Amino acid sequence: MATTFLVTAGVTAVVFLVITAQSNGWDRPRRPEFFLPFALGFIAASVACSVLEMPLARATASVFRRNWQLRQRILSSVKTGDAGSLTPEESWLAARYAVLASAYLPLQAAQIAFLYAGLIITQFWIYLRSTDGVFSQLPLWVIAFLVLVALVTGPVQARLIRRTRRYAAAHVDVVLDGPPVD
């Protein structure tokens, strides 16, 4: 992810410098295009996270076997940390889900954070380039909305990651023992 960010931001910055040098734009102060390589770098890192998390997302979803009730029981058990109401097979599936989700959920959180960072920088870039008009303040409202959503969902996601990791650590022996044999 870091490599993707650095390569994308670096290539974009070099392209920006070449275009600026060819257009004799060096004499203009404070070019807002300076922010664009960072925005594209964050968005590229978000895409890299999405690619990395795809196999984990598939493996995590396969635990539920397309059974909605099973999914609800397992998620409830992992969130509360109580496996008492689960059958031995469901306990193994819950532990397997928790181990997989312990890797998947942080990648998902990073993907969302990178995407929000890229979108916020892009909106700031749009705001710097906007002229006085009826929509000139819209990027600031979009930035405020994105920050608000991040402030509300971030702690919820962090709590879910902590609970999932705690459940996985407490039940890793169940996963290592393998599925129960009837």
N, C-alpha and C positions, 0 to 999 in steps of 0.2 A: 504494500500500500504506500509506504514511504517512497519507494523507488518510483512508483507510478506518479505520485504527486510531484516529485522532484523532476522527473523526465518531462512530464507534461508542462509544468510551470517553466522549466528551463527552455524547452523548445518554443513555447509561446512567447517567452521573453525575448529570445533571439529573433524570432520572426517579427515581433513588435519593433525591436531595435533596428532591424534591417529596413523595414517599411518606413520607419521614422527617419532614418538617415537618408533614404532615397528621396523622400518627399521634402527634404530640407525643413523638417518640423522641429529641429532642435531648439529653435529660438522661442518656441511657445512654452511658457512656464506651466508647471503642474498639470501635466497631461493625465486625465483620469484613466486612460488606457493602461496605466501602470498597474492597476488592480486586476485587470483581466487575466494575466497569467496565474495569479493566485486562485482566482475563482475557478478557472478551468482545471487547475491542479487538484483542488478539492473535489470537484465533480468527477474527475478521472479516478481519484482515490476511492470515491463512493462507488463507482462502477467496478473497480477492482475488488472491493469488499463484496459486492453483489455476486461477482463471479466466484469468489472464494467460498461464499456461504451457500451456494446452490447445492452442492453434494450434501452438506450438513443439513440443509432444510429438507431435502428429500429423505434422508435417513431418519431425521427427527419425525417427520410426518408418517413414515412407514410404521412407526411404533403403534400408531392408533388403528391401523388396518381398516381405515375408512369407517370406523365405528364411532359415531358421535357420543354415545353414552360412555363408552370406554375412554374416549378422549376426556370427557368431563370428569370422570372418576380419577383418572391419572393426574390431570392438571390440578384438581382440587387436592389430591394427596400430596403432590409436590409442593404446592403453595403453602399448605398447612404443616407439612413435615410429618404427617401421620399416615402410615401405611397400614393401619390396623383394619380398615374396612375392605381391603383388597384381597383377592385370592392370591395364592402363591404365584400363579402366572402373571396376574396383573401387577403384583409387587415387583416381579422381575422386569416387566415392561416399563413400570414407573421409574425404576432405577436406571434402566437403559435410556429412557427419555431424558432423565436428569443429567446423565453423563454427556449425552449428545448435545442437549440444550446448553450445558455449561460452556461448550465451545461455540455454539451457534449464536446464542443471545448477545455475547459481547461483540461479535462480528456485526451483527445486525445493528447494535447501538452505535458502533463506529461508522457503519455505512450511513446511518441517518445523520450522525453528527457531521460527517464530511459533506454530505449533501446540503445540510442546512448552512454550513459555513460557506460553501460555494454559492448558494442562493442569496445569502445575506450580502456577500461581497458583490455579487452581480447586481443586486438591487441598489447597493451603495454606488456602484459604477453608473447605473442608470440615473440615479439621483444627481450625481455630479455633472452628468451630460445634459440633464433636462433644462429646458428653458422655462421661463415663467409662463404658466398656463394652468388650466384647470386640473390637469393630472400631475403637476410637478411634485406634489407632496405624496403621491401614491406610493412610491418606493419606500418612503419612511414608514408608512402604515404597514406595508408588507413586511418590512424588517421588524417592526414592533410585534406583528402577529407571529412571525417565525420565532422570535425570541420568547414570546409568551408560551407558545406551544412547546418549545424546548424546555422551558422552566417547569411546565406542568408535567410533561411526559417523562422527562429525564429521571426524576426521583422514582417514579413508578417503575421504569425500566431497570434502574439500579437495584431496587428492592427485589424485583423478580429475579434478577441475575444472582443476587446474594442468596435468596431462598433456594434457587435451583442448585447452586454450588454446594450449599449446606446439605441439601437432600442427597446430592450425588456423593459427597464425601461420607455421609453416614451410611449409605447403602451400596457403596462400590463393591463390597464383598458379594452382594447378591448378583451383581452383573458378572463378576469373575467366576462365580459358581456355575453360571449358565442357566438356561431356562429349566424350569422344573419338569421332571419326567413323570408322566402319569403311569 
